[in-house]
């Protein structure tokens, strides 16, 4: 079974208003139309920091700021507790750096180990943190579902500030203050802030309350990386944050750790894109939390020593290579398993030899292959009776709500779960897997409309032969903060196949023709064992060809089909 796709062209939209003065004059009208098709006008296409929503719009902000103000004045020990993904690591580094910038002298950090502690602030982690003697815990990118851990911290006399962005359960934890745009009754207009974005907003509000001068914009490189890597929707508010962070990174003003990670991943500061963050920088930070200890990633983001940053970035690079090899083996098992099950509406897989830190990546690949909700499980630790699962979903199917429905129908089946519309995590007794699998697939069968099971590729239309050039490709790359909810420009059209060859037994390198112009194209994982038709219709992205350099461009093929199939839309 494989994904059924169709190309759907976005409707044309009239350009409204005068475009901003900072818009480079050489950028084509095509780019303006791309933004308009995503609902942006001249003001919101590339928002600036001045367009950010004010921090006081977040519920609980006044209480959070007062906690921190009093702690700083009393020289209390503030312990920032991170999470083991890229958002959690960047949020932790942002919190530690920002609090020090605002006058806190006793700031430290900690992070749970995925295998030892599990997710978030657990009672076991609290017990270990007791040796540090904190006065105030600040959770970043978690905490909204950590009732037991927060209760254990409060029992020790510690204050707790929760900064999070995940969806809460029926009740809120007993923290002293909670800042989360998704908590009940919160009127903040952007519900899409990542964990690092929430922490940055707390620092903005604290700076205003203290009345001090501190350049918190220096933290925006971390905010941009965490926001993009966590795949939260890039609404206008997030695009303002990401855009400002990207400008710092491209100017070589990122922290030492991020500059080292850019270097070790083979990217360049000056041309860094959101895609580079999502596919190169974020995975190297994430790898530490998946296989080792996210403390390595956080230390890389906290150090100001360039030499130490390069050493830590090299370690992260090596861990990421190990992760990729492990993921490839697990994916082979998953693909073989899919051939023997009915995944008409959803896929739910478990293997006793899988690694719990990598199941999220497996679930994501299964979801991409099938265009179906997918959950992958592994033992929480070797020979454990508990499983740890990671879920990924498709548009129109809210995965956390689906888990909540399973939980309501089968009380006690799922000891713990949480997440978002598109991604979630859960724990499960090993012997409960068959019952959970059947219950989850049943919910998917009930809630998934048939139309949702066909993946739609939203195209920005066709490009003329004279538009397949470097100036257009560069404008598309640099002229938007593309990501989740604000997708990178995608085009479609019919081309002649002038030649092809297979790379690494998986990828298809193509030479295409359009109205007398020859184009290089690459279709990653596009080799299906059959020679492509002489004329094809493709959905593609136009990118500068960094390998050839100069004015060369490349079409990155997302989907191809025989040209005889008519366009839809």
C-alpha positions as CSV (number, residue, x, y, z in Angstrom):
1,X,0.0,0.0,0.0
2,X,1.3,3.5,-0.8
3,X,0.0,7.0,-0.7
4,X,-2.6,8.1,-3.2
5,X,-1.8,11.7,-4.3
6,X,-3.4,14.3,-6.4
7,X,-2.1,17.7,-7.4
8,X,-4.5,20.6,-6.6
9,X,-3.7,24.1,-7.8
10,X,-4.3,26.9,-5.3
11,X,-6.9,29.5,-6.5
12,X,-5.4,32.7,-7.8
13,X,-5.6,35.6,-5.4
14,X,-5.7,39.3,-6.2
15,X,-2.7,41.2,-4.8
16,X,-3.9,43.8,-2.3
17,X,-2.1,46.8,-0.8
18,X,1.4,48.3,-1.3
19,X,4.2,45.9,-0.6
20,X,6.7,46.9,2.1
21,X,9.7,49.1,1.5
22,X,12.0,46.4,2.8
23,X,10.9,44.0,0.0
24,X,13.8,43.7,-2.5
25,X,12.9,45.3,-5.8
26,X,14.2,42.3,-7.8
27,X,11.9,39.8,-6.2
28,X,9.3,38.7,-8.7
29,X,5.6,39.2,-8.6
30,X,5.3,35.4,-8.5
31,X,6.6,35.5,-4.9
32,X,4.0,38.1,-3.9
33,X,1.3,35.8,-5.4
34,X,2.7,32.8,-3.5
35,X,2.3,34.8,-0.2
36,X,-1.2,36.0,-1.2
37,X,-2.2,32.4,-1.9
38,X,-1.3,31.6,1.8
39,X,-3.5,34.3,3.1
40,X,-0.9,37.0,3.5
41,X,-1.0,40.6,2.4
42,X,1.7,43.2,2.0
43,X,1.8,43.6,5.8
44,X,1.8,40.0,6.9
45,X,3.9,38.3,4.2
46,X,7.1,38.8,6.1
47,X,6.2,40.2,9.5
48,X,8.8,42.0,11.7
49,X,9.4,41.9,15.4
50,X,7.4,45.1,15.7
51,X,4.4,43.0,14.7
52,X,4.6,40.6,17.6
53,X,1.6,40.1,19.8
54,X,2.2,41.6,23.3
55,X,3.3,39.3,26.1
56,X,0.6,40.4,28.5
57,X,-2.0,38.7,26.3
58,X,-0.9,35.4,27.8
59,X,-2.8,34.2,30.9
60,X,-0.7,33.7,33.9
61,X,2.0,36.0,32.7
62,X,1.8,38.5,35.6
63,X,2.1,35.6,38.1
64,X,5.0,34.1,36.3
65,X,6.9,37.4,36.1
66,X,6.3,38.0,39.8
67,X,7.7,34.6,40.7
68,X,10.8,35.3,38.7
69,X,11.2,38.8,39.9
70,X,11.1,37.8,43.5
71,X,13.5,34.9,42.9
72,X,16.0,37.1,41.2
73,X,15.8,39.7,44.0
74,X,16.3,37.1,46.6
75,X,19.2,35.5,44.8
76,X,17.2,32.2,44.8
77,X,18.3,29.1,42.9
78,X,16.3,28.9,39.6
79,X,16.4,25.5,37.9
80,X,15.3,25.4,34.3
81,X,14.0,21.9,33.5
82,X,14.2,21.2,29.8
83,X,12.9,18.4,27.5
84,X,14.7,15.9,25.3
85,X,13.7,17.3,21.9
86,X,15.0,20.3,20.0
87,X,12.2,22.6,21.1
88,X,12.9,21.6,24.7
89,X,16.7,22.0,24.4
90,X,16.5,25.5,22.7
91,X,13.8,26.5,25.3
92,X,16.1,25.5,28.1
93,X,19.1,27.3,26.6
94,X,16.9,30.4,26.0
95,X,15.6,30.3,29.6
96,X,19.1,29.9,31.1
97,X,20.7,32.6,28.9
98,X,17.8,35.0,29.2
99,X,17.5,34.8,33.0
100,X,21.2,35.5,33.4
101,X,20.9,38.4,31.0
102,X,18.1,39.8,33.3
103,X,20.1,39.6,36.5
104,X,19.6,36.0,37.8
105,X,23.0,34.8,39.3
106,X,22.0,31.4,40.4
107,X,20.6,29.7,37.3
108,X,21.2,26.0,36.4
109,X,19.5,23.5,34.2
110,X,18.5,19.9,34.1
111,X,16.8,17.6,31.5
112,X,15.2,14.1,31.9
113,X,16.7,11.1,30.3
114,X,14.3,9.6,27.9
115,X,15.0,6.0,28.9
116,X,15.5,6.6,32.7
117,X,12.9,9.2,33.5
118,X,10.4,9.2,30.6
119,X,8.7,12.4,29.5
120,X,8.6,15.6,31.5
121,X,8.9,16.4,35.2
122,X,8.3,13.0,36.8
123,X,8.5,12.2,40.6
124,X,11.7,10.2,39.8
125,X,13.3,13.2,38.2
126,X,12.2,15.4,41.1
127,X,13.9,13.0,43.5
128,X,17.2,13.3,41.6
129,X,16.9,17.1,41.4
130,X,16.7,17.3,45.2
131,X,20.5,17.2,45.4
132,X,20.6,20.5,43.5
133,X,18.4,22.2,46.2
134,X,16.5,24.5,43.9
135,X,14.1,27.2,45.1
136,X,12.1,27.6,41.9
137,X,11.6,25.1,39.0
138,X,10.9,26.5,35.6
139,X,9.6,23.8,33.2
140,X,10.1,24.5,29.5
141,X,8.2,22.7,26.7
142,X,6.5,20.4,29.2
143,X,4.7,20.6,32.6
144,X,1.1,21.0,31.6
145,X,0.5,17.2,32.1
146,X,3.1,16.6,34.9
147,X,0.7,16.6,37.9
148,X,2.6,14.0,39.9
149,X,6.0,15.5,39.4
150,X,4.8,19.1,40.2
151,X,3.1,17.8,43.3
152,X,6.3,16.1,44.4
153,X,8.3,19.3,43.8
154,X,5.7,21.3,45.8
155,X,6.0,18.8,48.6
156,X,9.7,19.6,48.9
157,X,8.9,23.3,49.3
158,X,9.9,24.3,45.8
159,X,8.0,26.8,43.7
160,X,7.1,25.7,40.2
161,X,6.5,27.8,37.1
162,X,5.2,25.9,34.1
163,X,5.9,27.2,30.6
164,X,4.5,24.9,28.0
165,X,2.5,24.8,24.7
166,X,1.0,21.3,24.7
167,X,-2.7,20.7,25.1
168,X,-3.8,20.3,28.8
169,X,-5.8,17.4,30.2
170,X,-9.1,17.8,32.1
171,X,-7.3,19.5,35.0
172,X,-4.3,21.7,35.4
173,X,-1.3,20.8,37.5
174,X,-0.7,22.4,41.0
175,X,1.9,24.9,39.8
176,X,2.4,28.4,41.2
177,X,2.0,29.8,37.8
178,X,1.3,28.5,34.3
179,X,2.0,30.2,31.0
180,X,0.6,28.2,28.1
181,X,-1.4,29.7,25.2
182,X,-3.4,26.5,25.0
183,X,-4.6,26.4,28.6
184,X,-8.4,27.0,29.1
185,X,-9.5,30.6,28.9
186,X,-6.3,31.9,27.4
187,X,-7.1,34.7,24.9
188,X,-3.6,34.9,23.3
189,X,-4.3,35.1,19.6
190,X,-1.5,32.8,18.5
191,X,-2.0,29.2,19.8
192,X,1.0,28.0,17.7
193,X,3.9,29.2,19.9
194,X,6.5,26.5,20.4
195,X,7.9,25.8,23.9
196,X,10.9,28.0,23.1
197,X,8.5,30.8,22.0
198,X,6.6,30.7,25.3
199,X,9.8,30.9,27.3
200,X,11.0,33.9,25.1
201,X,7.7,35.7,25.8
202,X,8.1,35.2,29.5
203,X,11.5,36.8,29.3
204,X,10.1,39.7,27.3
205,X,7.5,40.3,30.0
206,X,10.1,39.9,32.8
207,X,12.4,42.5,31.1
208,X,9.5,45.0,30.9
209,X,8.6,44.4,34.6
210,X,12.2,44.8,35.8
211,X,12.8,47.8,33.6
212,X,16.3,46.7,32.6
213,X,18.2,47.0,29.3
214,X,18.9,43.6,27.9
215,X,19.2,42.6,24.3
216,X,16.9,39.6,24.3
217,X,17.0,39.7,20.5
218,X,20.3,37.8,20.9
219,X,18.2,34.8,21.8
220,X,16.1,34.7,18.6
221,X,18.5,32.3,16.8
222,X,17.5,29.7,19.4
223,X,13.9,30.6,19.2
224,X,13.9,30.2,15.4
225,X,15.6,26.8,15.5
226,X,13.3,25.4,18.2
227,X,10.2,26.8,16.5
228,X,11.0,25.3,13.1
229,X,12.2,22.0,14.4
230,X,9.1,21.5,16.5
231,X,6.9,21.8,13.3
232,X,4.4,24.1,14.9
233,X,2.4,26.2,12.4
234,X,4.2,29.2,11.2
235,X,1.5,31.8,11.7
236,X,2.4,35.5,11.4
237,X,3.6,35.7,15.0
238,X,5.9,32.7,14.6
239,X,7.1,33.9,11.2
240,X,8.1,37.2,12.9
241,X,10.2,35.2,15.5
242,X,11.7,32.8,12.9
243,X,12.5,35.6,10.5
244,X,14.3,37.6,13.1
245,X,16.3,34.5,14.2
246,X,17.1,33.6,10.6
247,X,18.5,37.1,10.0
248,X,20.8,36.7,13.0
249,X,22.0,33.3,11.8
250,X,22.6,34.4,8.2
251,X,24.6,37.4,9.5
252,X,26.8,35.0,11.5
253,X,25.4,36.2,14.8
254,X,24.1,32.9,16.1
255,X,25.4,31.4,19.3
256,X,28.6,29.4,19.1
257,X,26.8,26.1,19.2
258,X,24.4,26.8,16.4
259,X,27.3,28.2,14.2
260,X,29.2,25.0,14.9
261,X,26.1,22.8,14.0
262,X,25.7,24.8,10.8
263,X,29.3,24.1,9.9
264,X,29.3,20.4,10.8
265,X,26.1,19.8,8.8
266,X,27.7,21.3,5.6
267,X,25.4,24.3,5.5
268,X,26.4,28.0,5.2
269,X,25.3,30.8,7.5
270,X,24.6,33.2,4.7
271,X,22.1,31.0,2.9
272,X,20.6,29.2,5.8
273,X,16.9,28.4,5.3
274,X,14.1,27.0,7.4
275,X,14.5,23.8,5.5
276,X,18.2,23.6,6.6
277,X,17.0,24.0,10.2
278,X,14.3,21.3,9.8
279,X,16.5,18.7,8.0
280,X,20.0,19.4,9.2
281,X,20.3,21.5,12.4
282,X,17.2,20.2,14.3
283,X,17.9,16.5,13.8
284,X,21.5,16.8,15.1
285,X,20.2,18.4,18.3
286,X,17.3,15.9,18.5
287,X,19.7,13.0,18.1
288,X,21.2,13.6,21.6
289,X,17.8,13.2,23.2
290,X,16.9,10.2,21.1
291,X,19.9,8.0,21.7
292,X,22.1,9.6,24.4
293,X,21.6,12.5,26.8
294,X,20.0,15.8,25.7
295,X,22.4,17.4,28.1
296,X,25.0,17.3,25.3
297,X,22.7,19.3,23.0
298,X,21.9,21.9,25.7
299,X,25.6,22.3,26.6
300,X,26.3,22.9,22.9
301,X,23.7,25.7,22.8
302,X,24.9,27.2,26.1
303,X,28.6,27.4,25.5
304,X,30.2,30.6,24.3
305,X,33.6,28.9,23.6
306,X,33.9,28.3,19.8
307,X,36.3,25.3,20.3
308,X,34.0,23.6,22.8
309,X,31.1,24.3,20.5
310,X,32.8,22.5,17.6
311,X,33.7,19.5,19.8
312,X,30.1,19.2,21.0
313,X,28.7,19.7,17.5
314,X,31.0,16.9,16.3
315,X,29.7,14.6,19.0
316,X,26.1,15.5,18.0
317,X,26.9,14.9,14.4
318,X,28.2,11.4,15.2
319,X,25.2,10.6,17.3
320,X,23.0,11.7,14.4
321,X,24.8,9.3,12.1
322,X,24.2,6.5,14.5
323,X,20.5,7.5,14.7
324,X,20.2,7.5,10.9
325,X,21.6,3.9,10.7
326,X,19.3,2.7,13.5
327,X,16.3,4.4,11.9
328,X,17.0,2.8,8.5
329,X,17.0,-0.7,10.1
330,X,13.8,0.0,12.0
331,X,12.2,1.4,8.9
332,X,13.0,-1.8,6.9
333,X,11.2,-3.8,9.6
334,X,8.2,-1.4,9.5
335,X,8.0,-1.5,5.7
336,X,8.0,-5.3,5.8
337,X,5.4,-5.4,8.6
338,X,3.1,-3.1,6.6
339,X,3.0,-5.5,3.7
340,X,1.2,-8.0,6.0
341,X,-1.4,-5.9,7.8
342,X,-4.5,-4.0,6.9
343,X,-3.6,-0.3,7.2
344,X,-6.7,1.0,5.3
345,X,-7.3,3.7,7.9
346,X,-4.4,3.7,10.3
347,X,-1.2,1.8,11.1
348,X,-0.2,0.8,14.6
349,X,3.2,-1.1,14.8
350,X,5.4,-2.6,17.6
351,X,8.7,-4.4,17.5
352,X,10.5,-5.6,20.7
353,X,13.9,-4.6,19.2
354,X,13.0,-1.0,18.3
355,X,14.5,1.9,20.1
356,X,12.1,4.2,22.0
357,X,14.0,7.3,20.9
358,X,13.5,6.6,17.2
359,X,9.9,5.4,17.0
360,X,8.6,8.9,16.3
361,X,10.7,9.0,13.1
362,X,9.4,5.6,12.1
363,X,5.8,6.7,12.7
364,X,6.5,9.8,10.6
365,X,7.8,7.8,7.7
366,X,4.9,5.4,7.8
367,X,2.5,8.3,7.9
368,X,4.2,9.8,4.8
369,X,4.2,6.4,2.9
370,X,0.6,5.7,3.6
371,X,-0.9,9.1,4.3
372,X,-2.6,7.5,7.3
373,X,-2.3,8.2,11.0
374,X,0.5,6.0,12.4
375,X,1.8,5.0,15.8
376,X,5.0,3.1,16.4
377,X,5.9,1.4,19.7
378,X,9.1,0.2,21.4
379,X,9.9,-1.1,24.8
380,X,10.3,1.8,27.2
381,X,13.7,0.2,28.1
382,X,15.2,-3.2,27.2
383,X,12.9,-6.1,28.3
384,X,10.4,-3.7,29.9
385,X,6.7,-4.6,30.3
386,X,5.9,-1.0,29.3
387,X,5.8,0.4,25.8
388,X,6.5,3.9,24.6
389,X,4.6,5.0,21.6
390,X,4.9,8.0,19.2
391,X,2.1,9.0,17.0
392,X,1.9,11.1,13.8
393,X,-1.2,12.2,11.9
394,X,-2.5,13.7,8.7
395,X,-4.5,16.9,8.2
396,X,-8.1,16.5,9.4
397,X,-7.4,13.8,12.1
398,X,-6.5,15.2,15.5
399,X,-4.3,12.5,17.0
400,X,-4.4,13.6,20.6
401,X,-8.2,13.8,20.5
402,X,-8.3,10.4,19.0
403,X,-6.2,9.0,21.9
404,X,-8.5,10.8,24.3
405,X,-11.5,9.0,22.7
406,X,-9.8,5.6,23.0
407,X,-9.0,6.5,26.6
408,X,-12.7,7.4,27.3
409,X,-14.0,4.2,25.7
410,X,-11.4,2.0,27.5
411,X,-10.6,3.6,30.8
412,X,-7.2,2.5,32.2
413,X,-5.9,1.1,28.9
414,X,-3.5,4.1,28.3
415,X,-1.7,5.1,31.5
416,X,-0.4,8.3,30.0
417,X,-0.7,10.3,26.8
418,X,-0.4,13.9,25.4
419,X,0.5,16.0,22.5
420,X,-1.0,18.0,19.6
421,X,-3.2,17.6,16.6
422,X,-0.4,16.2,14.4
423,X,1.8,14.4,16.9
424,X,1.4,12.7,20.3
425,X,3.1,10.3,22.7
426,X,1.8,7.7,25.0
427,X,2.7,4.8,27.3
428,X,1.1,1.4,27.2
429,X,1.5,-1.9,29.0
430,X,3.0,-4.4,26.6
431,X,0.1,-6.9,26.9
432,X,-2.4,-4.1,26.1
433,X,-1.0,-3.5,22.7
434,X,-3.4,-5.7,20.7
435,X,-6.4,-4.2,22.4
436,X,-5.1,-0.6,21.9
437,X,-4.3,-1.3,18.3
438,X,-7.8,-2.5,17.6
439,X,-9.4,0.4,19.5
440,X,-7.3,3.0,17.8
441,X,-7.9,1.6,14.3
442,X,-11.6,1.6,15.1
443,X,-11.5,5.3,16.0
444,X,-9.6,6.1,12.8
445,X,-12.2,4.2,10.8
446,X,-15.0,6.2,12.4
447,X,-13.4,9.6,12.2
448,X,-11.5,9.6,8.9
449,X,-13.5,10.8,6.0
450,X,-12.6,9.0,2.7
451,X,-11.5,12.3,1.2
452,X,-8.9,12.8,3.9
453,X,-7.1,9.6,2.8
454,X,-6.0,11.0,-0.5
455,X,-3.0,13.4,-0.1
456,X,-3.5,16.7,-1.8
457,X,-0.4,18.5,-3.1
458,X,-1.3,22.1,-3.1
459,X,0.5,23.6,-6.1
460,X,1.1,27.3,-6.8
461,X,0.6,26.6,-10.5
462,X,3.0,26.3,-13.3
463,X,6.2,28.1,-14.1
464,X,7.2,29.3,-17.6
465,X,10.5,28.1,-19.0
466,X,12.0,31.6,-18.6
467,X,11.1,31.5,-14.9
468,X,13.3,28.4,-14.3
469,X,16.3,30.5,-13.4
470,X,18.5,31.3,-10.4
471,X,17.0,34.8,-9.6
472,X,13.6,33.3,-9.2
473,X,14.9,30.3,-7.2
474,X,16.8,32.6,-4.8
475,X,13.8,34.9,-4.4
476,X,11.6,31.8,-3.5
477,X,14.2,30.5,-1.0
478,X,14.9,33.8,0.7
479,X,11.5,35.5,0.3
480,X,9.6,33.7,3.0
481,X,9.8,31.9,6.2
482,X,8.4,28.6,5.0
483,X,7.4,25.7,7.2
484,X,4.5,23.9,8.8
485,X,1.2,25.7,8.0
486,X,3.0,28.1,5.6
487,X,4.4,25.7,3.1
488,X,7.4,26.3,0.8
489,X,6.3,27.2,-2.8
490,X,5.4,24.1,-4.9
491,X,4.7,24.2,-8.6
492,X,3.6,21.7,-11.2
493,X,3.9,21.1,-14.9
494,X,4.5,18.8,-17.8
495,X,8.0,18.1,-19.0
496,X,9.8,15.9,-21.5
497,X,12.2,13.3,-20.0
498,X,15.4,13.8,-21.9
499,X,17.5,11.5,-19.7
500,X,17.7,9.8,-16.3
501,X,19.9,7.8,-14.1
502,X,19.5,6.1,-10.7
503,X,21.5,7.2,-7.7
504,X,22.3,4.9,-4.8
505,X,19.6,2.5,-6.0
506,X,16.9,4.8,-4.6
507,X,17.0,8.3,-6.1
508,X,16.1,9.3,-9.6
509,X,18.2,12.0,-11.4
510,X,16.4,13.5,-14.3
511,X,17.1,15.8,-17.3
512,X,13.9,17.5,-18.3
513,X,12.8,19.7,-21.1
514,X,10.3,22.6,-21.2
515,X,9.8,24.7,-24.3
516,X,13.4,24.2,-25.4
517,X,14.9,24.7,-21.9
518,X,16.8,21.8,-20.3
519,X,16.5,21.4,-16.5
520,X,18.2,19.2,-14.0
521,X,15.8,17.5,-11.5
522,X,16.1,15.1,-8.6
523,X,13.4,12.8,-7.2
524,X,14.6,11.5,-3.9
525,X,13.5,7.9,-3.2
526,X,11.8,8.2,-6.6
527,X,13.2,5.1,-8.3
528,X,10.5,2.5,-8.5
529,X,12.3,0.1,-10.8
530,X,10.6,1.3,-13.9
531,X,11.9,3.7,-16.6
532,X,10.0,7.0,-16.4
533,X,7.6,7.9,-19.1
534,X,8.8,10.0,-22.0
535,X,6.6,12.9,-20.8
536,X,5.7,13.4,-17.2
537,X,3.7,15.7,-14.9
538,X,5.5,16.6,-11.8
539,X,5.0,18.6,-8.6
540,X,8.3,20.3,-7.8
541,X,10.2,22.9,-5.9
542,X,12.6,25.3,-7.7
543,X,15.9,25.6,-5.8
544,X,19.4,26.9,-6.5
545,X,21.7,24.1,-7.5
546,X,24.4,24.4,-4.8
547,X,26.4,21.6,-6.3
548,X,26.9,23.3,-9.7
549,X,26.8,26.8,-8.3
550,X,26.5,30.0,-10.4
551,X,23.1,30.4,-12.1
552,X,22.3,26.7,-12.1
553,X,18.9,25.6,-10.7
554,X,17.4,22.2,-9.8
555,X,13.8,21.0,-9.7
556,X,13.2,18.9,-6.6
557,X,10.5,16.5,-7.5
558,X,7.9,15.8,-4.8
559,X,5.6,13.7,-7.1
560,X,5.5,12.5,-10.6
561,X,2.9,10.8,-12.8
562,X,2.4,10.3,-16.5
563,X,1.5,13.5,-18.3
564,X,-1.7,12.0,-19.7
565,X,-3.4,12.4,-16.3
566,X,-5.4,15.7,-16.3
567,X,-4.8,18.4,-13.8
568,X,-7.2,18.8,-11.0
569,X,-8.4,22.3,-10.0
